[in-house]
Amino acid sequence: MRQFLAEVMPDANGCVFVSGKKFHYLRSVLRLEIGDMIYVRLPNGALQQMTLAKFDASSKIAELTVAGEDSSNLVTGDGGNKALPVSHKSEVNLWLFQFIAKPPKMELIIRQAVECGVSVIVPVEGEFCQSGCIESARKRCLPSDARWQRIITEAREQSGSPVDTEILPCASVTEACRIWKNQVCSNEKESFSAVLYEQSAKTVLFHEAIGGAFQKTPRLSYAAVMVGAEGGISPSELNFVSQHGFMPVHFNTNILRCETASLYGMAVLQNAITESAVWQLKK
């Protein structure tokens, strides 16, 4: 389901005024006409159906108005139109620790992660990551560089994801483990974390790993997957992250490229969580 991400809440009259690149998106990308309906994701997370009421080509301002709901409820924070087919947010916060790949691949990985509903992406600087790719990723993480944020916005608008995906600054392997421990594990949150590895030695199958987590707790709050770059993850890095809570797992598939492994890993994780009630760990 395609959605439009609004930067402000509707005013007292139930109107949202759109300008700049957002105006261009409505007019030239979505090709909306006066009277067309569109689902709008508001800053408070509510999904609201709105009507395109006005296009001012001279000032390049579009006016969207709330449809089917008393606008006062939105202004006071009472929520959006509850009759709408709202995309439900997962109860589990999904994290992706991605070893930095080449720029085009990183952009693809980010786009796919957003579509999967990943909450946080952490670019990781590993031994096998190319120095030029690391420098590029560091630049993309700066507030002055909005390219990755534009990719997030486009992916959310295309997929209808209710999750406002965040990309943290680039981190070393040590820092990545510290971030996971400090923000999740130290708060005694029920969590699961795995690192994908291309070799089968000293690894377990994914459902065996997450099945063990579900045996300890029936409900996870956070779940993470760590994925290597083009060269994978070094043995020393694998040993380090496994000592800090990331369980090494191996998929009995063909050899996967890093951008494929990332999507594959997040899909398997999400599927295992959402369907945990209907599968059982077999020993």
Backbone bond lengths (Angstrom), bond angles and torsions (degrees), N, CA, C in turn:
res aa  C-N    CA-C-N  psi(-1)  N-CA   C-N-CA  omega(-1)  CA-C   N-CA-C  phi
1 M - - - 1.456 - - 1.522 110.30 -
2 R 1.330 117.35 121.16 1.457 121.25 179.06 1.524 109.67 -75.84
3 Q 1.318 116.07 143.10 1.457 120.92 178.19 1.527 109.29 -137.97
4 F 1.339 115.22 164.34 1.464 121.38 176.56 1.521 107.24 -114.92
5 L 1.331 117.67 130.87 1.453 121.83 -179.03 1.518 110.27 -92.28
6 A 1.336 116.18 112.55 1.465 120.88 179.26 1.527 109.82 -84.70
7 E 1.315 116.29 143.57 1.458 120.76 -179.13 1.523 111.80 -91.37
8 V 1.350 117.69 -16.02 1.463 122.28 179.99 1.524 109.45 -134.97
9 M 1.319 115.85 159.44 1.455 121.21 175.08 1.534 109.54 -78.08
10 P 1.338 117.49 156.14 1.477 119.56 175.71 1.523 110.95 -59.60
11 D 1.330 116.24 147.41 1.462 119.86 178.83 1.530 109.98 -77.75
12 A 1.333 117.22 -171.53 1.454 121.77 -176.43 1.525 112.52 -61.29
13 N 1.317 117.14 -22.22 1.466 121.51 179.46 1.529 112.21 -95.47
14 G 1.335 116.48 4.91 1.456 119.59 179.82 1.506 113.66 78.21
15 C 1.337 117.15 27.19 1.469 121.33 -176.55 1.532 111.45 -113.06
16 V 1.317 114.93 145.20 1.459 122.38 172.60 1.522 107.51 -125.01
17 F 1.332 116.50 126.01 1.460 121.26 -179.27 1.529 109.03 -101.51
18 V 1.334 115.92 129.54 1.456 122.50 -173.35 1.520 109.83 -118.01
19 S 1.335 116.04 133.28 1.467 119.95 179.57 1.523 109.73 -141.30
20 G 1.328 116.66 -178.92 1.466 121.84 177.07 1.519 113.10 62.90
21 K 1.343 116.17 -138.78 1.463 121.30 -177.70 1.522 112.07 -65.07
22 K 1.324 115.92 -30.37 1.466 119.53 178.17 1.535 110.34 -65.49
23 F 1.328 116.41 -37.24 1.468 121.04 176.88 1.523 109.90 -62.89
24 H 1.329 115.19 -44.77 1.469 120.22 179.25 1.526 110.37 -61.77
25 Y 1.341 116.57 -38.71 1.462 120.63 -179.18 1.523 110.63 -63.21
26 L 1.344 116.84 -44.49 1.467 120.41 179.78 1.526 111.44 -64.76
27 R 1.317 115.64 -41.32 1.458 119.59 -172.44 1.521 113.16 -84.38
28 S 1.344 116.83 -45.97 1.462 119.66 -171.49 1.525 114.13 -97.17
29 V 1.338 117.66 -27.04 1.455 120.88 -179.15 1.525 110.92 -94.07
30 L 1.326 115.77 -54.92 1.465 119.19 178.72 1.527 112.43 -79.95
31 R 1.332 116.05 -19.84 1.464 122.19 178.33 1.536 111.62 54.10
32 L 1.337 115.40 47.21 1.458 119.77 179.36 1.521 110.68 -76.01
33 E 1.309 114.84 152.35 1.450 121.81 175.28 1.526 109.11 -122.85
34 I 1.308 115.55 161.59 1.461 120.11 -179.48 1.531 109.94 -54.14
35 G 1.336 114.56 129.07 1.457 119.76 179.48 1.521 114.02 97.00
36 D 1.349 117.57 -11.50 1.458 120.11 178.61 1.526 110.43 -70.10
37 M 1.345 115.34 148.62 1.452 121.59 178.58 1.528 109.20 -100.33
38 I 1.329 115.48 149.03 1.455 120.64 179.10 1.523 108.94 -150.72
39 Y 1.329 116.32 146.28 1.454 120.68 175.05 1.531 108.64 -86.05
40 V 1.315 115.26 128.83 1.463 121.68 -175.99 1.530 109.11 -117.73
41 R 1.341 116.15 124.88 1.457 120.92 175.17 1.525 107.60 -87.71
42 L 1.335 116.63 113.82 1.454 122.11 -177.23 1.524 111.07 -81.64
43 P 1.339 118.30 161.12 1.469 120.84 -178.77 1.522 114.24 -58.03
44 N 1.355 117.95 -25.39 1.459 120.11 178.96 1.528 112.73 -84.26
45 G 1.336 116.79 3.77 1.456 121.26 177.18 1.516 114.89 95.74
46 A 1.342 117.88 -12.86 1.464 120.88 -179.04 1.525 110.42 -71.27
47 L 1.321 115.69 147.68 1.459 121.72 176.05 1.518 107.83 -104.25
48 Q 1.328 116.99 116.63 1.464 122.03 -173.66 1.526 111.01 -121.83
49 Q 1.312 116.07 133.47 1.457 120.31 174.61 1.528 108.89 -79.01
50 M 1.327 115.57 131.52 1.457 120.15 -177.99 1.530 109.67 -135.32
51 T 1.314 115.14 160.30 1.461 122.59 -179.58 1.519 109.72 -113.01
52 L 1.333 116.43 138.21 1.457 119.65 173.34 1.526 107.58 -76.70
53 A 1.321 116.13 108.73 1.461 120.71 -174.54 1.522 112.69 -93.07
54 K 1.344 116.40 -29.68 1.459 117.66 -172.98 1.520 110.95 -156.31
55 F 1.327 115.92 140.14 1.464 124.01 172.71 1.523 107.34 -123.10
56 D 1.307 118.21 118.41 1.460 121.20 176.34 1.520 107.59 -108.75
57 A 1.329 116.70 99.29 1.459 121.36 -175.36 1.522 112.38 -66.23
58 S 1.336 117.12 -31.93 1.467 120.29 -177.60 1.527 111.51 -69.86
59 S 1.321 116.95 -45.61 1.461 120.35 -179.89 1.520 112.46 -91.83
60 K 1.348 116.33 -8.42 1.454 123.36 -178.57 1.529 111.20 55.74
61 I 1.322 114.25 52.94 1.453 121.85 177.30 1.528 108.84 -129.09
62 A 1.313 116.18 130.74 1.461 121.71 176.84 1.523 108.88 -111.32
63 E 1.335 115.23 147.63 1.463 120.39 -179.68 1.527 109.44 -118.49
64 L 1.325 115.61 121.92 1.462 122.32 175.74 1.517 108.90 -107.03
65 T 1.324 117.77 138.81 1.457 121.17 179.79 1.520 110.00 -123.34
66 V 1.324 115.72 144.69 1.462 122.14 -179.80 1.524 109.86 -63.58
67 A 1.324 115.60 137.63 1.461 120.72 178.85 1.524 109.73 -119.63
68 G 1.327 116.03 136.00 1.456 121.46 172.08 1.500 116.05 72.67
69 E 1.327 119.58 19.62 1.460 121.17 -179.44 1.515 109.19 -157.13
70 D 1.316 116.81 143.38 1.456 122.29 176.01 1.521 107.69 -66.08
71 S 1.324 117.70 116.85 1.458 121.24 -174.31 1.521 112.80 -62.61
72 S 1.336 118.62 -21.40 1.456 120.44 -179.67 1.524 111.25 -63.44
73 N 1.331 117.06 -29.33 1.461 120.49 178.66 1.521 110.97 -65.16
74 L 1.333 115.64 -36.42 1.452 119.42 -179.63 1.512 111.00 -71.50
75 V 1.341 116.85 -41.33 1.457 121.14 -177.80 1.523 110.80 -66.85
76 T 1.328 117.28 -36.28 1.455 120.78 -179.08 1.520 112.62 -86.58
77 G 1.331 116.73 -0.80 1.451 120.19 176.17 1.502 115.07 84.93
78 D 1.340 118.18 19.63 1.458 120.96 -178.22 1.521 112.42 -84.29
79 G 1.317 116.83 4.44 1.466 119.42 174.72 1.507 113.26 104.69
80 G 1.348 115.74 175.71 1.450 121.78 179.92 1.506 110.95 -95.72
81 N 1.286 115.52 -167.27 1.454 121.79 -179.62 1.527 109.15 -69.01
82 K 1.335 116.00 108.40 1.466 120.40 -173.30 1.521 112.43 -70.19
83 A 1.316 117.42 -10.89 1.463 119.86 179.42 1.523 111.75 -82.58
84 L 1.323 116.42 -6.94 1.457 120.01 -176.65 1.531 111.18 -75.97
85 P 1.338 116.01 152.10 1.469 119.75 177.01 1.513 110.62 -76.94
86 V 1.327 116.85 75.00 1.451 122.07 -175.55 1.530 110.29 -70.50
87 S 1.333 115.99 135.84 1.455 120.49 174.63 1.523 107.77 -76.20
88 H 1.329 117.01 118.27 1.452 120.50 -173.53 1.523 111.08 -77.67
89 K 1.317 114.58 140.67 1.443 121.87 179.57 1.528 109.15 -82.01
90 S 1.309 116.81 136.83 1.455 120.06 179.40 1.519 110.12 -65.40
91 E 1.325 116.29 145.48 1.453 120.59 176.91 1.517 111.80 -74.61
92 V 1.320 117.23 -13.70 1.460 122.07 -179.52 1.522 110.01 -105.10
93 N 1.312 116.60 127.73 1.463 121.32 176.26 1.524 108.82 -79.62
94 L 1.322 115.93 116.83 1.457 121.30 -178.46 1.530 110.88 -94.40
95 W 1.318 115.79 131.42 1.463 122.44 178.29 1.525 109.63 -118.20
96 L 1.333 115.29 146.04 1.460 121.34 174.29 1.521 108.97 -125.45
97 F 1.330 116.82 117.45 1.459 122.39 172.78 1.527 106.22 -98.37
98 Q 1.332 115.58 102.91 1.458 121.19 -173.60 1.526 111.31 -108.37
99 F 1.338 116.54 115.87 1.458 119.71 173.51 1.530 107.66 -63.14
100 I 1.314 116.11 135.41 1.466 122.20 -168.47 1.526 111.68 -64.41
101 A 1.316 114.98 122.27 1.464 122.54 178.66 1.531 109.43 -104.21
102 K 1.313 116.93 -176.15 1.460 120.92 177.33 1.533 109.26 -61.74
103 P 1.350 117.49 148.17 1.478 121.42 -174.09 1.528 115.50 -48.38
104 P 1.351 119.81 -48.85 1.473 117.96 -179.81 1.530 112.48 -61.63
105 K 1.331 116.63 -36.36 1.455 120.32 179.49 1.528 110.64 -70.55
106 M 1.327 117.46 -38.61 1.462 120.44 177.92 1.521 110.56 -61.96
107 E 1.321 116.44 -39.63 1.461 119.43 179.30 1.528 110.91 -64.93
108 L 1.328 116.34 -40.31 1.465 120.38 177.94 1.524 110.69 -65.50
109 I 1.331 116.36 -42.62 1.463 121.20 179.61 1.530 110.67 -61.86
110 I 1.331 116.55 -43.26 1.468 120.81 179.35 1.517 110.50 -63.03
111 R 1.326 116.15 -46.16 1.478 120.08 -179.05 1.528 110.83 -59.86
112 Q 1.325 116.52 -45.07 1.455 120.36 -178.52 1.519 111.58 -68.80
113 A 1.322 117.38 -36.05 1.463 120.94 178.75 1.519 110.78 -64.97
114 V 1.334 116.09 -40.60 1.466 120.39 178.44 1.526 110.08 -62.73
115 E 1.325 116.82 -43.96 1.454 121.00 179.99 1.528 111.38 -63.59
116 C 1.339 116.60 -28.30 1.469 121.08 178.35 1.525 111.95 -80.88
117 G 1.328 117.28 -8.80 1.458 119.93 179.45 1.516 114.23 87.64
118 V 1.335 117.56 25.58 1.460 120.98 177.88 1.528 110.02 -68.68
119 S 1.332 116.26 134.97 1.468 121.30 -177.83 1.525 111.90 -81.93
120 V 1.335 116.10 -44.83 1.471 120.76 -174.23 1.522 109.94 -135.05
121 I 1.333 115.73 133.80 1.461 122.44 174.41 1.527 108.00 -115.65
122 V 1.329 116.81 128.65 1.463 121.49 178.27 1.527 108.83 -116.78
123 P 1.343 118.97 109.99 1.469 120.68 175.28 1.533 108.99 -71.86
124 V 1.328 117.32 126.19 1.461 121.86 -175.06 1.524 110.53 -111.32
125 E 1.335 115.91 132.30 1.457 122.27 179.01 1.524 109.24 -91.54
126 G 1.327 116.02 103.80 1.458 120.97 -176.44 1.517 113.33 -106.57
127 E 1.320 115.45 172.63 1.468 121.25 -177.87 1.522 112.00 -61.91
128 F 1.317 117.64 -35.51 1.464 121.06 -175.71 1.533 113.04 -92.87
129 C 1.330 117.29 2.51 1.472 120.66 177.79 1.524 109.72 -77.45
130 Q 1.316 117.64 138.19 1.457 121.25 179.70 1.529 110.14 -73.61
131 S 1.336 116.30 140.08 1.464 121.36 -175.66 1.529 111.83 -59.22
132 G 1.340 116.61 -39.47 1.461 119.44 179.40 1.514 112.13 -64.68
133 C 1.320 116.08 -35.81 1.473 120.50 178.55 1.521 110.73 -68.43
134 I 1.333 116.17 -37.78 1.467 120.38 178.07 1.523 110.50 -63.95
135 E 1.345 116.41 -44.20 1.464 119.89 178.99 1.522 110.82 -62.29
136 S 1.324 116.64 -40.68 1.462 120.45 178.31 1.525 111.17 -62.86
137 A 1.333 116.65 -43.24 1.467 120.71 -179.56 1.522 111.13 -65.51
138 R 1.315 117.09 -40.28 1.471 120.25 177.80 1.524 110.63 -60.27
139 K 1.326 115.90 -40.15 1.461 120.33 178.41 1.524 110.88 -64.90
140 R 1.340 116.78 -42.31 1.461 120.43 -178.61 1.524 112.15 -65.71
141 C 1.326 116.60 -23.99 1.469 120.63 -179.51 1.528 113.02 -81.15
142 L 1.325 117.38 -11.46 1.462 120.41 -179.19 1.530 110.52 -70.79
143 P 1.345 117.19 145.31 1.466 120.21 178.73 1.522 113.57 -58.93
144 S 1.345 116.52 -26.52 1.465 120.61 -178.73 1.528 112.94 -76.86
145 D 1.323 117.45 -13.97 1.465 121.76 -179.56 1.526 108.47 -107.78
146 A 1.309 116.12 113.47 1.467 120.20 -173.13 1.528 113.74 -103.15
147 R 1.329 117.78 11.35 1.470 119.12 -174.19 1.527 112.19 -61.89
148 W 1.333 117.28 -49.81 1.459 119.53 -179.29 1.531 110.98 -64.11
149 Q 1.325 116.61 -35.64 1.462 119.00 178.56 1.519 111.18 -66.38
150 R 1.329 116.99 -35.63 1.465 120.11 176.29 1.531 110.34 -64.85
151 I 1.321 116.30 -38.23 1.462 120.08 178.03 1.527 110.00 -63.74
152 I 1.326 116.81 -40.79 1.466 121.20 177.60 1.521 110.53 -61.40
153 T 1.329 116.05 -46.87 1.465 120.60 -179.12 1.522 111.41 -61.16
154 E 1.328 116.16 -46.66 1.474 120.28 -179.44 1.523 111.10 -62.64
155 A 1.339 116.56 -41.19 1.466 120.55 -179.21 1.524 111.27 -67.13
156 R 1.325 117.05 -38.07 1.473 120.13 178.18 1.518 111.06 -68.60
157 E 1.323 116.05 -39.93 1.463 119.14 179.88 1.529 110.90 -67.08
158 Q 1.306 116.48 -36.05 1.459 120.49 -179.04 1.525 111.65 -74.00
159 S 1.340 116.66 -42.31 1.463 120.99 -172.89 1.517 113.67 -91.31
160 G 1.339 117.46 -20.01 1.459 120.29 -176.89 1.514 113.25 80.55
161 S 1.322 117.74 16.84 1.461 120.73 -177.79 1.519 111.52 -63.15
162 P 1.345 118.05 131.11 1.463 121.43 176.69 1.524 112.36 -83.47
163 V 1.340 117.36 -3.96 1.466 122.04 -176.12 1.523 110.11 -89.28
164 D 1.328 115.92 126.01 1.461 121.48 177.83 1.525 107.82 -87.10
165 T 1.320 116.37 87.57 1.468 122.18 -174.34 1.530 111.19 -62.42
166 E 1.333 115.77 136.21 1.462 122.51 179.94 1.524 109.53 -117.96
167 I 1.327 115.98 136.67 1.464 121.08 174.65 1.524 107.95 -108.47
168 L 1.319 116.78 120.23 1.458 121.30 179.65 1.534 110.03 -82.66
169 P 1.327 118.28 163.36 1.467 120.50 176.44 1.526 110.74 -60.85
170 C 1.334 115.80 157.06 1.463 120.60 179.59 1.533 109.86 -58.41
171 A 1.322 115.36 143.52 1.459 120.50 -177.03 1.516 110.39 -135.86
172 S 1.330 116.02 149.40 1.460 120.15 172.45 1.527 107.87 -73.49
173 V 1.323 116.61 171.39 1.460 120.09 178.80 1.529 110.16 -60.45
174 T 1.323 116.05 -41.73 1.472 120.47 178.55 1.516 110.88 -63.24
175 E 1.324 116.72 -45.13 1.467 120.80 179.85 1.517 111.23 -65.36
176 A 1.338 117.67 -37.50 1.459 121.02 179.63 1.522 110.74 -61.63
177 C 1.325 116.41 -44.73 1.466 120.05 177.79 1.522 111.18 -64.60
178 R 1.335 116.62 -36.66 1.463 120.18 179.15 1.534 110.65 -67.25
179 I 1.333 116.33 -39.38 1.467 120.17 178.55 1.520 110.30 -61.07
180 W 1.334 115.96 -46.56 1.470 119.96 -179.78 1.533 111.01 -62.63
181 K 1.318 116.41 -41.87 1.464 120.27 -179.12 1.518 111.58 -68.11
182 N 1.346 116.87 -45.34 1.465 120.41 -175.03 1.520 112.91 -71.76
183 Q 1.334 117.22 -39.73 1.461 120.15 -175.14 1.522 113.40 -87.59
184 V 1.299 117.02 -19.20 1.467 119.93 -175.74 1.525 112.11 -122.90
185 C 1.322 115.99 -64.92 1.466 119.86 -172.14 1.528 112.90 -65.22
186 S 1.333 117.87 -37.99 1.465 120.27 -177.72 1.525 112.09 -67.90
187 N 1.341 116.46 -20.78 1.464 120.05 178.95 1.527 112.11 -89.10
188 E 1.333 114.88 11.53 1.464 122.08 178.76 1.529 111.82 57.77
189 K 1.316 115.46 33.72 1.464 120.26 176.02 1.534 108.86 -80.79
190 E 1.325 115.80 143.41 1.452 119.90 177.02 1.528 108.27 -73.19
191 S 1.318 116.53 117.57 1.461 119.51 -171.68 1.524 111.97 -138.59
192 F 1.337 113.38 164.86 1.462 122.20 175.91 1.517 107.76 -143.12
193 S 1.310 116.95 136.49 1.463 119.93 179.07 1.520 109.55 -142.59
194 A 1.334 115.67 137.61 1.462 121.75 -178.41 1.512 109.60 -136.06
195 V 1.314 116.09 150.99 1.456 122.08 174.33 1.520 107.44 -118.90
196 L 1.323 116.53 128.98 1.464 121.05 -179.58 1.523 109.39 -81.55
197 Y 1.333 115.66 134.44 1.459 119.79 -178.58 1.523 109.84 -133.55
198 E 1.329 115.77 139.89 1.466 119.90 -173.13 1.524 113.13 -76.80
199 Q 1.336 117.72 -15.99 1.465 120.92 178.57 1.522 110.17 -101.93
200 S 1.316 116.13 150.88 1.463 119.70 -177.07 1.522 113.30 -87.10
201 A 1.339 117.61 -18.04 1.462 120.78 -178.23 1.527 110.87 -63.50
202 K 1.312 116.47 135.61 1.471 124.24 177.05 1.522 112.09 59.84
203 T 1.340 117.22 29.13 1.457 121.48 176.48 1.521 109.18 -125.05
204 V 1.328 115.71 168.48 1.464 121.62 175.95 1.518 108.31 -126.93
205 L 1.318 116.06 166.41 1.461 119.80 174.67 1.518 109.58 -73.03
206 F 1.346 116.58 153.74 1.467 120.24 -172.48 1.525 111.82 -61.38
207 H 1.323 116.99 -48.20 1.464 118.89 -177.43 1.530 111.91 -67.81
208 E 1.313 116.48 -25.95 1.458 119.31 174.48 1.529 109.78 -67.19
209 A 1.344 115.46 -41.00 1.460 120.40 -179.57 1.530 111.78 -67.25
210 I 1.314 116.92 -52.29 1.462 119.28 -177.27 1.529 110.84 -72.86
211 G 1.329 116.59 -26.41 1.456 119.26 175.52 1.512 111.08 -62.74
212 G 1.341 116.86 -38.32 1.455 120.40 176.12 1.514 111.85 -62.87
213 A 1.354 116.23 -36.18 1.466 120.34 178.38 1.520 110.76 -66.15
214 F 1.333 117.04 -41.42 1.460 120.76 -179.88 1.528 111.88 -69.75
215 Q 1.318 117.86 -23.83 1.448 120.07 175.62 1.522 111.13 -69.77
216 K 1.330 115.97 -29.12 1.463 120.55 179.01 1.526 111.72 -81.58
217 T 1.324 116.38 -35.40 1.464 121.07 179.97 1.526 109.43 -145.37
218 P 1.320 117.54 136.85 1.469 119.49 179.90 1.521 113.12 -77.23
219 R 1.327 116.13 -8.04 1.458 118.73 -174.41 1.522 110.89 -142.97
220 L 1.311 116.86 121.04 1.454 121.81 177.52 1.523 110.67 -93.67
221 S 1.323 116.01 144.85 1.462 121.59 175.17 1.529 111.37 -102.52
222 Y 1.343 116.21 -32.95 1.461 122.02 -179.21 1.520 109.80 -136.24
223 A 1.317 115.32 144.31 1.464 120.47 176.25 1.527 108.23 -145.75
224 A 1.329 116.14 139.61 1.465 120.12 -176.05 1.521 111.35 -136.77
225 V 1.326 113.95 150.01 1.460 121.96 172.72 1.521 107.77 -126.93
226 M 1.313 116.14 134.82 1.467 122.08 176.18 1.526 107.88 -110.91
227 V 1.348 115.74 129.60 1.459 121.14 -174.40 1.529 109.82 -128.78
228 G 1.308 117.38 138.14 1.455 121.98 -179.19 1.524 113.10 -77.09
229 A 1.329 115.70 172.42 1.469 122.01 177.25 1.531 108.52 -89.52
230 E 1.344 116.59 -159.28 1.468 120.42 -176.87 1.530 112.15 -56.87
231 G 1.312 117.40 -38.34 1.462 120.49 -178.52 1.507 113.98 -88.81
232 G 1.317 116.38 0.83 1.457 120.34 -179.79 1.517 112.50 85.46
233 I 1.314 115.99 -152.79 1.452 123.88 -180.00 1.528 108.02 -121.05
234 S 1.314 117.56 135.22 1.460 120.42 -177.98 1.529 110.23 -71.08
235 P 1.334 117.53 154.91 1.465 120.66 178.42 1.523 113.16 -56.41
236 S 1.339 117.22 -39.02 1.468 120.16 -179.99 1.525 110.84 -67.15
237 E 1.337 117.00 -37.97 1.460 120.45 177.88 1.527 110.64 -67.79
238 L 1.330 116.19 -40.34 1.466 119.74 178.03 1.522 110.41 -61.66
239 N 1.315 115.84 -42.91 1.461 119.93 179.52 1.524 110.78 -63.02
240 F 1.334 116.52 -40.43 1.469 120.55 -178.55 1.527 111.51 -66.37
241 V 1.329 117.73 -49.82 1.465 119.78 -176.43 1.532 111.17 -68.32
242 S 1.341 116.60 -31.72 1.463 118.76 178.58 1.523 110.81 -68.25
243 Q 1.336 116.26 -29.64 1.465 120.57 176.60 1.532 111.47 -75.30
244 H 1.330 116.13 -13.24 1.465 120.45 -178.90 1.535 111.66 -114.58
245 G 1.317 115.54 31.28 1.457 119.46 168.07 1.511 117.68 99.62
246 F 1.342 118.28 -6.92 1.464 120.30 179.13 1.532 109.12 -91.58
247 M 1.319 116.74 113.89 1.456 120.78 -176.85 1.526 110.91 -80.26
248 P 1.320 118.85 123.69 1.474 121.06 179.27 1.525 110.91 -67.55
249 V 1.321 116.57 126.18 1.467 121.18 178.62 1.525 108.64 -127.57
250 H 1.323 114.55 155.68 1.460 120.99 -178.53 1.520 109.07 -135.11
251 F 1.339 115.96 134.84 1.455 121.04 176.21 1.530 109.12 -97.17
252 N 1.316 116.31 128.17 1.469 120.24 177.91 1.529 109.67 -81.34
253 T 1.318 114.52 68.76 1.468 121.38 -179.28 1.524 108.98 -128.25
254 N 1.317 115.20 -171.62 1.456 119.56 170.31 1.523 109.10 -66.40
255 I 1.314 117.38 168.38 1.461 120.88 175.65 1.531 108.30 -68.84
256 L 1.317 116.42 126.34 1.467 121.46 -175.05 1.521 111.20 -103.82
257 R 1.306 116.15 138.96 1.462 120.26 170.91 1.524 108.49 -67.81
258 C 1.337 116.37 159.90 1.460 119.37 -174.20 1.528 111.88 -60.81
259 E 1.347 117.62 -38.99 1.456 119.61 -179.57 1.524 111.61 -70.17
260 T 1.341 116.48 -29.48 1.461 120.22 175.70 1.519 110.44 -75.87
261 A 1.334 116.49 -41.69 1.465 120.97 -179.83 1.522 111.38 -61.87
262 S 1.313 116.39 -38.16 1.460 120.58 179.37 1.519 111.28 -61.82
263 L 1.334 116.14 -50.78 1.465 120.63 179.77 1.525 110.41 -65.02
264 Y 1.318 116.72 -42.60 1.465 122.08 -179.38 1.532 109.72 -61.06
265 G 1.331 115.53 -45.95 1.463 119.97 -179.01 1.511 113.09 -63.88
266 M 1.338 117.17 -43.64 1.461 120.72 179.99 1.526 110.43 -67.54
267 A 1.330 117.07 -36.41 1.463 120.75 -179.92 1.530 110.84 -67.08
268 V 1.340 115.94 -43.89 1.465 119.75 178.75 1.522 110.49 -64.06
269 L 1.334 117.32 -42.79 1.460 121.83 178.83 1.520 110.97 -60.52
270 Q 1.328 115.95 -49.73 1.459 120.09 -178.06 1.528 111.46 -63.82
271 N 1.320 115.86 -41.35 1.462 119.59 179.51 1.526 111.17 -65.28
272 A 1.331 116.88 -40.88 1.462 120.48 179.81 1.518 111.27 -63.31
273 I 1.333 116.39 -36.00 1.465 120.55 -179.46 1.521 111.17 -73.89
274 T 1.323 115.95 -49.06 1.470 119.51 -175.13 1.528 112.39 -69.10
275 E 1.339 116.90 -26.01 1.462 119.81 -179.34 1.527 112.19 -110.14
276 S 1.322 116.15 22.95 1.463 120.01 -177.02 1.515 112.70 -62.89
277 A 1.324 117.12 -24.83 1.454 120.50 -177.51 1.525 112.52 -74.45
278 V 1.337 118.17 -15.54 1.465 119.78 -174.20 1.538 113.53 -115.57
279 W 1.339 116.65 0.16 1.459 117.48 175.74 1.532 109.72 -120.78
280 Q 1.278 116.54 154.69 1.467 121.91 -179.44 1.506 109.14 -129.24
281 L 1.323 114.30 147.17 1.468 120.19 177.28 1.525 108.56 -74.71
282 K 1.333 116.51 123.35 1.455 121.05 178.35 1.520 110.44 -103.20
283 K 1.305 114.74 130.23 1.458 119.27 -178.59 1.530 109.96 -100.23
